[in-house]
Structure formats: C-alpha cells, structure tokens
Amino acid sequence: MPMSNYGGGYNNDGSGYNGGSYENNYGTPSQMQMPYGGQNYGGAPPPPPPDFPGSRYMGGPPSSQYFDGGYQMPGSGLGDSNGIYGMPVPENAPVVRHEYEKIDFGGNNFPSFNNNHTPTPPPMSGQSQPGHGQIPTYNIPSTIQQEASKITLSNCRGRKRALLIGINYFDTKHMLKGCINDVHNIKKFITEHFGFKEEDMVILTDDQRDNPRRMPTHENIIKAMKWLVSDARMNDSFFFHYSGHGNVVPSKTGDEIDGNDETICPVDFESKGQIIDDDMNLIMVRSLPRGARLTAIFDCCHSATALDLPFMYNHLGKLKNEKAITYAGKELMAAGSMYLKGDTVAALKGLSKSFGMMVSGDDKLEKSRRTKSTMGDVIMFSGCKDDQTSADTKSEDLKFTGAMSHALVSSMNNNPHQTYVQLLQDIRNRLRPKYTQVPQLSTGRLMDMNTIFIM
C-alpha cells in the first residue's frame, strides 16, 4: 500500500554460532511502498537514473557506474534472473534467536585491541567526565528518573572500535543500491571526525565474495556484534552502522507495546533468518559495562526501535511516549482513518489494538525501561519510525546512498559541534523537502538532549 505522509518535518514526531533457534514463518508483516523519490530499504526501489529506458521500475537495471563507491559490483548486478530488484523482504522470512553464551567469534579473525594500548589517562585537574546536563523531570517512575543521573558516561577518549555493515543484496530481487556506499561514507566520516582507525574496524559488505568471513551473513553479523563490545572498558567508544533491509514481525514474547519486533536482514536472511531487536539489545546493549559508549545508526526501514532502547525523544529533546495513552491515541487515529476509507476490518483491528495498549501498555513501558536500559552509555539514530520506510538518495557526486546516513554526515561536516537535539533537528530538516521518513533518536538511559554530541 502507498506509504502515508507523516509530514516529514522535524517538528512532526507523531508523538560457536550454533546457539540459534530456527523459527519458520515468524510473521507476515505488510510492506509499505515508497513513493517516487527514493528507494526504501524494505519496500519499493528508487527511481533509476533517467537514461535507463523501459523496465518495471521506470528504467532498466542499474549500471555499474552507479555503484561507484570504491568497490566492484559482483555478478551481473541486474537483480534476479528476471531483472527485478528492490523487492520487499518476504512475508514469511524466518527469524533466528540466539543464546549470548553460545556466540563465539574466535574464528573470524576480527581485530583485537593492541595489548600495549595505554588507556586514556584520567582527566586533568579541573576537567571531568561528561556531565549529565539538566535531565528534565518526566511522568515516569521516580526510581528510573533518579537512576539517570547515576550512570557513568564515557568521555570517548579511550579505545575505539567500529562495525560497519552494508548489504546491497546483489543478484537478487531484493537488491538495493546505496548500502555499500553508505559504509564507505561512514568509514570516512568516523575516521576524519572521531579518530576511529581502520585497523579497529570490521566491515561486512556483500561485495567481498572472496572473503567469506567479511560477507554480511547472519552468522558473521551476530559474531561481529558480540566482538564489537567485547572487553569494553571505561571511556571506550564503539560505533555500529547498518544499511540494508529492515522489517517488522509479530512479537512472540508479548513485551512490545505495539505488538511487533523489528529486524535487520542479513544477505542470507531467506535461508538463515532475520536478526531480531531483542537479540541485538542483548548482545550490544545489555552487555555494555558502566562508562562505555555505543553509538548506533540504523539506516533501514522500521528502525526506530531496532535496538529496543527504552527512551525516545522528540524534536525538542523531550521524552516521547511517557505513558501508553500516547501510543493508544495513534492507533485510534489510524483506526479512524481506516474506517473512513471503508476498511472496517482494519479499523476494528486497530481499535482492539489501541484498547490493549491502554490496558497493559504502561506496564510494558515500565518493564522495558527497567530490563532493556543499560549501565553503559548507548545512543541510536534511526532512519525512520517503526511504521515507516527509509529511502535511498543521490549524493552530490551522483552516488546512491542512504538518505538518513547522507543527511547525518552532511550535518556533522557542516557543524561538528552540535547538541543531540540540534543534530536530530538538522537531519530531519535536510530530509523534509523530499522524504516522508522521520529519523528518530533513542537512548539506553534517560538523558539531556541539549548536551554536546560526542563519539
């Protein structure tokens, strides 16, 4: 169905590896289509360049020149055998769950921190760790509010690691265009602006067919996630970036207030399964120790809660959805819209869902804030809301790239010293003229969004 227009503006929030268990037919989420103007990472493809005449997507299959991102396009690059590309994730794609203790990355030759590395010394006299700023008071349990100012923050001057994942799904009907370019752009960005080094990065892209350990398979991604935050210490800074297909599946645990889990889709997702938000939270968030930082960027569809972080903020830097009634109100509005369109079945379903949120939603919100928060320091930017898709765009040099990733890099290049809320606002402003997606900002702790963004 066509993607609804959320207004797009920055002020419109809408308020050993064998430890996996295989689950077939984990859900049949509907996929929304992106209108002309961009390719979404879970929906329709972008408009191909105008000089490609006559295929089902307003142009023929992409030419390798449009993948000019420092890599050679594998295979034919023509999508599947019928020349179809950019199709949504299959509705019956499986999901695989994991036990943390059984994930073993030892055989993947991931880089280790130098044993001779000298940790950043304590701040000099007169200096201090980053402050918490002025955390607003919210209508949430007082214990959660009080714990926020007790969390030790990373100054990000310790050791640094990065995991960058870009999946174009070459030679398949799910092929995308800008995801590997995103990896190259983000790598350059974090190296030049934040002191990350290539030797401390793991890069998983599906143009590395001659190096199976660096292909973005389900197994490699899970192992790399655990590697990323392993042996974390005070003031370390870890960075995670994912660009590829995202999806939603019905939650089987009953812990999601909207009834859905969010997933990312490895290159082999159809045979090995999607990776679910609960597992990404377990591996990268809850395992993070006090005083270590994880900054994550998910440039994919349905990504607002891809890490299941319990605190999300609006364009003013204020906590969204303090109470479940705000979620329920959105469902009621959506149900009303469906009713006016004559879809009474969907309207009744939405009405029932909103009542369920009112009854049990507050308990689920509080449980999430208690069980999925972290003593570490976790920040996440996502490409869109959970019910939206994320778009491809063309950068100034005519290379395809994720719209949100491009907006974030452009914003920081223009102004390297921004607060979190300023960065969120600028990213949204850059996307607003062309895209309906609304990037989101969430954290693993309650925080003041008017503090300076560091990494």
VEXDREN-2710 file (C-alpha; in Angstrom, 1 decimal):
% VEXDREN-2710
k/r/px/py/pz
1/MET/0.0/0.0/0.0
2/PRO/1.2/3.6/-0.5
3/MET/3.2/5.0/2.3
4/SER/1.3/7.6/4.3
5/ASN/2.7/11.1/4.5
6/TYR/3.7/11.9/8.0
7/GLY/4.6/15.4/7.2
8/GLY/8.3/14.7/7.4
9/GLY/9.2/17.9/9.2
10/TYR/11.5/18.0/12.2
11/ASN/8.6/19.0/14.4
12/ASN/6.4/16.2/13.4
13/ASP/7.1/13.2/15.6
14/GLY/3.7/11.6/15.8
15/SER/4.3/11.6/19.1
16/GLY/30.2/-21.2/18.3
17/TYR/27.4/-19.7/16.4
18/ASN/25.2/-22.7/16.7
19/GLY/23.4/-21.2/19.6
20/GLY/20.5/-20.0/17.4
21/SER/17.0/-21.5/17.3
22/TYR/15.3/-21.6/14.0
23/GLU/11.7/-20.3/13.7
24/ASN/9.9/-20.5/10.4
25/ASN/7.0/-18.2/9.3
26/TYR/7.7/-15.8/12.1
27/GLY/5.1/-13.4/10.9
28/THR/3.6/-11.8/7.8
29/PRO/4.1/-8.0/8.1
30/SER/2.9/-5.9/5.4
31/GLN/5.4/-3.8/3.4
32/MET/4.9/-0.2/2.6
33/GLN/6.0/1.2/-0.7
34/MET/8.0/4.4/-1.0
35/PRO/6.6/7.0/-3.5
36/TYR/8.8/8.2/-6.3
37/GLY/11.8/10.0/-4.9
38/GLY/13.8/7.2/-3.2
39/GLN/14.4/3.6/-2.7
40/ASN/13.3/2.2/0.6
41/TYR/15.2/-0.5/2.5
42/GLY/12.1/-2.7/2.8
43/GLY/9.9/-1.5/0.1
44/ALA/10.0/-0.2/-3.5
45/PRO/13.2/0.6/-5.3
46/PRO/14.4/4.1/-6.2
47/PRO/13.8/5.7/-9.5
48/PRO/16.7/4.5/-11.6
49/PRO/18.7/7.1/-13.5
50/PRO/16.6/8.6/-16.3
51/ASP/18.9/7.3/-19.1
52/PHE/17.8/3.7/-18.4
53/PRO/14.8/3.1/-20.6
54/GLY/11.8/0.9/-20.1
55/SER/11.6/-1.6/-17.2
56/ARG/9.1/-2.1/-14.4
57/TYR/10.8/0.5/-12.2
58/MET/10.8/3.4/-14.6
59/GLY/14.1/2.4/-16.0
60/GLY/16.2/-0.6/-16.7
61/PRO/18.6/-2.4/-14.4
62/PRO/21.3/-0.3/-12.8
63/SER/24.6/0.2/-14.5
64/SER/27.8/-0.5/-12.5
65/GLN/28.7/3.2/-12.8
66/TYR/26.0/4.0/-10.3
67/PHE/27.7/1.8/-7.7
68/ASP/30.9/3.9/-7.9
69/GLY/31.8/3.6/-4.3
70/GLY/35.2/2.1/-4.4
71/TYR/34.2/-1.4/-5.0
72/GLN/33.5/-3.7/-7.9
73/MET/29.9/-4.7/-8.4
74/PRO/29.7/-8.5/-8.2
75/GLY/27.8/-10.7/-10.6
76/SER/25.6/-9.2/-13.2
77/GLY/24.2/-6.5/-10.8
78/LEU/20.8/-7.0/-12.6
79/GLY/18.8/-8.1/-9.6
80/ASP/17.4/-11.6/-10.1
81/SER/17.3/-13.6/-13.3
82/ASN/14.3/-11.6/-14.5
83/GLY/16.0/-8.3/-13.9
84/ILE/13.8/-7.5/-10.8
85/TYR/15.4/-5.7/-7.9
86/GLY/14.5/-3.7/-4.8
87/MET/11.6/-6.0/-3.7
88/PRO/10.5/-6.1/-0.1
89/VAL/11.6/-8.8/2.4
90/PRO/9.4/-11.9/2.0
91/GLU/6.5/-12.0/4.4
92/ASN/7.4/-15.5/5.6
93/ALA/11.2/-14.9/6.1
94/PRO/12.3/-16.8/9.2
95/VAL/13.7/-15.3/12.4
96/VAL/16.6/-17.0/14.3
97/ARG/17.1/-16.4/18.0
98/HIS/20.4/-16.6/19.9
99/GLU/21.8/-17.5/23.3
100/TYR/24.5/-15.0/24.1
101/GLU/26.9/-17.5/25.7
102/LYS/27.0/-19.7/22.6
103/ILE/28.1/-16.9/20.2
104/ASP/31.8/-17.5/19.5
105/PHE/33.6/-15.0/17.3
106/GLY/37.0/-16.5/17.9
107/GLY/37.4/-18.0/14.4
108/ASN/36.5/-14.9/12.4
109/ASN/39.9/-13.1/12.6
110/PHE/38.4/-9.9/14.0
111/PRO/41.0/-7.4/15.2
112/SER/42.0/-7.2/18.8
113/PHE/42.9/-4.2/20.8
114/ASN/46.6/-3.8/20.9
115/ASN/47.9/-5.4/24.2
116/ASN/50.3/-2.5/24.6
117/HIS/47.5/0.1/24.3
118/THR/47.6/2.6/27.1
119/PRO/44.2/3.7/28.2
120/THR/43.4/7.4/28.1
121/PRO/44.6/8.8/31.4
122/PRO/42.1/10.3/33.9
123/PRO/41.1/13.9/33.1
124/MET/43.4/16.6/34.4
125/SER/42.6/18.7/37.4
126/GLY/39.7/21.0/36.6
127/GLN/38.3/18.6/33.9
128/SER/35.7/16.0/34.5
129/GLN/33.8/13.2/32.8
130/PRO/30.9/14.4/30.6
131/GLY/28.1/15.9/32.6
132/HIS/24.5/14.7/32.6
133/GLY/23.3/18.3/31.9
134/GLN/19.8/19.1/33.1
135/ILE/17.7/16.0/32.7
136/PRO/14.0/17.0/32.6
137/THR/11.6/15.5/35.1
138/TYR/9.0/13.2/33.5
139/ASN/5.9/11.4/34.5
140/ILE/7.7/8.1/34.9
141/PRO/8.6/6.0/38.0
142/SER/10.9/8.1/40.2
143/THR/13.4/5.3/40.5
144/ILE/14.0/5.4/36.8
145/GLN/14.3/9.2/36.9
146/GLN/16.8/9.0/39.7
147/GLU/19.0/6.3/38.2
148/ALA/19.6/8.5/35.1
149/SER/22.0/10.8/36.9
150/LYS/23.9/7.9/38.5
151/ILE/25.0/6.4/35.2
152/THR/28.7/6.9/34.4
153/LEU/29.2/8.5/31.0
154/SER/32.0/7.8/28.6
155/ASN/34.3/10.6/27.6
156/CYS/35.0/8.7/24.4
157/ARG/38.8/9.2/24.8
158/GLY/39.5/5.5/25.4
159/ARG/39.8/2.7/22.8
160/LYS/37.6/2.8/19.7
161/ARG/36.0/0.1/17.6
162/ALA/33.6/0.1/14.7
163/LEU/31.3/-2.4/13.0
164/LEU/30.0/-1.2/9.6
165/ILE/27.5/-3.3/7.6
166/GLY/26.2/-2.6/4.1
167/ILE/24.2/-5.0/2.1
168/ASN/23.1/-4.4/-1.5
169/TYR/21.7/-8.0/-2.0
170/PHE/23.4/-8.4/-5.4
171/ASP/21.9/-10.7/-8.0
172/THR/18.6/-11.0/-6.1
173/LYS/15.2/-9.4/-6.4
174/HIS/15.8/-7.6/-3.1
175/MET/18.8/-5.7/-4.5
176/LEU/19.4/-2.2/-3.2
177/LYS/21.8/0.5/-4.4
178/GLY/23.3/2.7/-1.7
179/CYS/24.1/0.5/1.2
180/ILE/27.8/-0.3/0.4
181/ASN/28.3/3.4/-0.5
182/ASP/27.0/4.2/3.0
183/VAL/29.7/2.1/4.5
184/HIS/32.4/3.9/2.6
185/ASN/31.0/7.3/3.5
186/ILE/30.5/6.5/7.2
187/LYS/34.0/5.0/7.4
188/LYS/35.5/8.2/6.1
189/PHE/33.3/10.3/8.4
190/ILE/34.2/8.5/11.7
191/THR/37.9/8.3/10.7
192/GLU/38.2/12.0/10.0
193/HIS/35.9/13.4/12.7
194/PHE/36.2/11.0/15.6
195/GLY/39.6/9.3/15.4
196/PHE/38.4/5.7/14.6
197/LYS/41.1/3.7/12.8
198/GLU/40.7/1.2/10.0
199/GLU/42.6/-1.5/11.9
200/ASP/40.0/-1.4/14.6
201/MET/37.0/-1.8/12.3
202/VAL/35.2/-4.8/11.0
203/ILE/33.5/-4.1/7.6
204/LEU/30.9/-6.5/6.4
205/THR/29.7/-5.9/2.8
206/ASP/28.4/-8.3/0.2
207/ASP/30.9/-7.3/-2.5
208/GLN/33.6/-9.2/-0.5
209/ARG/32.7/-12.6/-2.0
210/ASP/36.4/-13.6/-2.0
211/ASN/36.5/-13.2/1.8
212/PRO/33.6/-15.3/3.4
213/ARG/34.4/-14.0/6.9
214/ARG/33.6/-10.5/5.8
215/MET/30.3/-11.2/4.0
216/PRO/27.3/-9.8/5.9
217/THR/25.8/-13.2/6.6
218/HIS/23.6/-13.9/9.6
219/GLU/26.5/-15.8/11.3
220/ASN/29.1/-13.1/10.7
221/ILE/26.9/-10.3/11.8
222/ILE/25.9/-11.9/15.1
223/LYS/29.6/-12.7/15.8
224/ALA/30.7/-9.2/14.9
225/MET/28.1/-7.6/17.2
226/LYS/29.5/-9.6/20.1
227/TRP/33.0/-8.7/19.1
228/LEU/32.2/-5.0/18.9
229/VAL/31.6/-4.5/22.6
230/SER/33.7/-7.3/24.0
231/ASP/36.3/-6.4/26.6
232/ALA/34.7/-3.0/26.9
233/ARG/36.2/-0.6/29.5
234/MET/35.6/2.8/31.0
235/ASN/35.7/5.6/28.3
236/ASP/35.8/3.2/25.4
237/SER/33.7/4.3/22.3
238/PHE/32.1/1.8/20.0
239/PHE/30.3/2.5/16.7
240/PHE/27.7/0.4/14.8
241/HIS/26.3/1.2/11.4
242/TYR/23.8/-0.9/9.5
243/SER/22.5/-0.1/6.0
244/GLY/20.2/-2.7/4.3
245/HIS/16.7/-4.1/4.5
246/GLY/14.7/-3.8/7.7
247/ASN/11.5/-5.5/8.6
248/VAL/8.8/-6.0/11.3
249/VAL/7.5/-9.3/12.7
250/PRO/4.8/-10.0/15.3
251/SER/6.3/-10.3/18.7
252/LYS/6.1/-13.7/20.3
253/THR/7.2/-12.6/23.8
254/GLY/4.4/-10.1/24.4
255/ASP/6.9/-7.4/25.6
256/GLU/6.4/-4.9/22.7
257/ILE/3.7/-2.3/23.3
258/ASP/2.9/-2.2/19.6
259/GLY/2.9/-6.0/19.3
260/ASN/5.8/-6.0/16.8
261/ASP/9.6/-6.8/16.9
262/GLU/11.9/-5.0/14.4
263/THR/14.6/-6.9/12.5
264/ILE/17.5/-6.5/10.2
265/CYS/18.1/-8.8/7.2
266/PRO/21.5/-10.3/6.6
267/VAL/22.4/-11.2/3.0
268/ASP/21.3/-14.8/3.6
269/PHE/18.2/-13.9/5.5
270/GLU/15.9/-16.1/3.4
271/SER/17.8/-19.3/4.4
272/LYS/19.4/-18.3/7.7
273/GLY/16.9/-15.9/9.1
274/GLN/16.4/-12.3/10.2
275/ILE/18.1/-10.8/13.3
276/ILE/15.6/-9.6/15.9
277/ASP/15.8/-6.4/18.0
278/ASP/15.6/-8.4/21.3
279/ASP/18.9/-10.2/20.4
280/MET/20.6/-7.0/19.2
281/ASN/19.7/-5.4/22.5
282/LEU/21.0/-8.4/24.4
283/ILE/24.3/-8.6/22.5
284/MET/25.3/-5.0/22.1
285/VAL/23.3/-3.0/24.8
286/ARG/22.8/-5.0/27.9
287/SER/26.4/-6.4/27.8
288/LEU/27.9/-2.9/27.8
289/PRO/29.6/-2.0/31.1
290/ARG/29.4/1.2/33.1
291/GLY/31.2/4.1/31.4
292/ALA/31.5/2.6/27.9
293/ARG/29.7/4.2/24.9
294/LEU/27.9/2.6/22.0
295/THR/26.7/4.9/19.2
296/ALA/24.5/3.1/16.6
297/ILE/23.0/4.2/13.3
298/PHE/20.3/2.1/11.6
299/ASP/19.6/3.3/8.1
300/CYS/16.8/0.9/7.2
301/CYS/13.1/0.5/7.3
302/HIS/11.1/0.1/10.5
303/SER/14.2/1.1/12.5
304/ALA/13.0/3.4/15.3
305/THR/13.3/0.7/18.0
306/ALA/15.8/-1.6/16.2
307/LEU/17.9/-1.8/19.4
308/ASP/14.9/-1.8/21.7
309/LEU/16.2/1.2/23.6
310/PRO/13.6/2.3/26.1
311/PHE/13.9/6.1/25.8
312/MET/13.0/8.0/22.6
313/TYR/13.0/11.8/22.1
314/ASN/11.1/14.3/20.1
315/HIS/12.4/17.3/18.1
316/LEU/12.6/19.4/21.3
317/GLY/14.7/16.8/23.0
318/LYS/11.9/15.7/25.3
319/LEU/11.0/12.2/26.1
320/LYS/8.3/10.7/23.9
321/ASN/5.5/8.4/25.0
322/GLU/5.8/8.8/28.7
323/LYS/2.6/6.9/29.0
324/ALA/0.9/4.2/26.9
325/ILE/-2.0/6.5/26.2
326/THR/0.1/8.3/23.5
327/TYR/0.6/5.0/21.7
328/ALA/-3.1/4.2/22.0
329/GLY/-4.0/7.6/20.7
330/LYS/-2.0/7.0/17.5
331/GLU/-3.7/3.6/17.0
332/LEU/-7.1/5.2/17.4
333/MET/-6.3/7.8/14.8
334/ALA/-5.1/5.2/12.4
335/ALA/-8.2/3.1/13.0
336/GLY/-10.4/6.1/12.3
337/SER/-8.5/6.7/9.1
338/MET/-9.1/3.1/8.0
339/TYR/-12.8/3.4/8.8
340/LEU/-13.2/6.5/6.7
341/LYS/-11.5/4.6/3.8
342/GLY/-14.0/1.8/4.1
343/ASP/-11.6/-0.7/5.6
344/THR/-13.8/-1.8/8.5
345/VAL/-11.7/-4.9/9.2
346/ALA/-8.5/-3.0/9.7
347/ALA/-10.4/-0.3/11.7
348/LEU/-11.7/-2.9/14.1
349/LYS/-8.3/-4.5/14.4
350/GLY/-6.7/-1.1/15.2
351/LEU/-9.4/-0.3/17.7
352/SER/-8.8/-3.6/19.5
353/LYS/-5.0/-2.9/19.5
354/SER/-5.5/0.6/21.0
355/PHE/-7.6/-0.8/23.8
356/GLY/-4.9/-3.4/24.5
357/MET/-2.3/-0.7/24.8
358/MET/-4.5/1.3/27.3
359/VAL/-4.9/-1.8/29.5
360/SER/-1.3/-3.2/29.5
361/GLY/0.8/-0.5/27.8
362/ASP/2.1/1.3/30.9
363/ASP/3.3/-2.0/32.5
364/LYS/5.1/-2.9/29.3
365/LEU/6.8/0.6/29.1
366/GLU/8.0/0.4/32.6
367/LYS/9.2/-3.1/32.2
368/SER/11.1/-2.1/29.1
369/ARG/12.7/0.8/30.8
370/ARG/13.9/-1.5/33.6
371/THR/15.0/-4.5/31.6
372/LYS/16.3/-3.0/28.4
373/SER/18.1/0.0/29.7
374/THR/21.9/-0.2/30.4
375/MET/24.5/0.9/32.8
376/GLY/26.5/1.7/29.6
377/ASP/26.1/4.8/27.5
378/VAL/24.0/4.0/24.4
379/ILE/22.8/6.4/21.7
380/MET/21.0/5.4/18.5
381/PHE/19.9/7.4/15.4
382/SER/17.5/5.5/13.1
383/GLY/16.3/6.3/9.6
384/CYS/12.6/6.4/10.3
385/LYS/9.8/5.4/12.6
386/ASP/8.9/1.8/13.2
387/ASP/6.0/2.1/10.7
388/GLN/7.9/3.9/8.0
389/THR/10.4/3.1/5.3
390/SER/13.9/4.6/4.7
391/ALA/15.0/6.0/1.4
392/ASP/18.0/6.0/-0.9
393/THR/19.1/9.2/-2.4
394/LYS/21.9/10.5/-4.7
395/SER/24.7/12.4/-3.1
396/GLU/26.4/15.5/-4.7
397/ASP/28.7/13.2/-6.7
398/LEU/25.7/11.2/-8.0
399/LYS/26.4/8.1/-6.0
400/PHE/23.5/6.3/-4.4
401/THR/23.5/6.5/-0.6
402/GLY/21.0/6.2/2.3
403/ALA/19.1/9.4/2.8
404/MET/19.5/9.5/6.5
405/SER/23.2/8.5/6.6
406/HIS/23.9/11.2/4.0
407/ALA/22.0/13.8/6.0
408/LEU/23.8/12.9/9.2
409/VAL/27.2/13.1/7.6
410/SER/26.4/16.3/5.8
411/SER/25.1/17.9/9.0
412/MET/28.2/17.0/11.0
413/ASN/30.5/18.1/8.3
414/ASN/28.7/21.4/8.3
415/ASN/28.7/21.8/12.1
416/PRO/30.9/19.3/14.0
417/HIS/29.8/20.7/17.4
418/GLN/26.1/20.2/17.8
419/THR/23.9/19.0/20.7
420/TYR/22.0/15.8/20.2
421/VAL/18.7/17.6/19.6
422/GLN/20.3/20.1/17.2
423/LEU/21.7/17.2/15.2
424/LEU/18.3/15.4/15.1
425/GLN/16.6/18.6/14.0
426/ASP/19.1/19.3/11.2
427/ILE/18.9/15.7/9.9
428/ARG/15.1/16.0/9.7
429/ASN/15.3/19.4/8.1
430/ARG/17.6/18.1/5.4
431/LEU/15.2/15.2/4.6
432/ARG/11.9/17.1/4.9
433/PRO/11.7/18.6/1.4
434/LYS/11.9/15.2/-0.4
435/TYR/11.1/12.4/2.0
436/THR/8.3/11.4/4.4
437/GLN/10.6/9.4/6.7
438/VAL/11.2/10.9/10.2
439/PRO/14.5/9.9/11.7
440/GLN/14.4/9.0/15.4
441/LEU/16.8/9.4/18.4
442/SER/16.7/7.0/21.3
443/THR/18.9/6.1/24.2
444/GLY/19.6/3.4/26.7
445/ARG/19.4/5.9/29.6
446/LEU/17.4/9.0/30.3
447/MET/19.4/12.0/29.2
448/ASP/19.5/15.7/28.5
449/MET/19.5/16.1/24.7
450/ASN/21.0/19.6/24.9
451/THR/24.4/18.2/25.7
452/ILE/27.1/18.0/23.0
453/PHE/27.2/15.0/20.7
454/ILE/30.4/13.1/21.1
455/MET/31.5/9.7/19.9
END
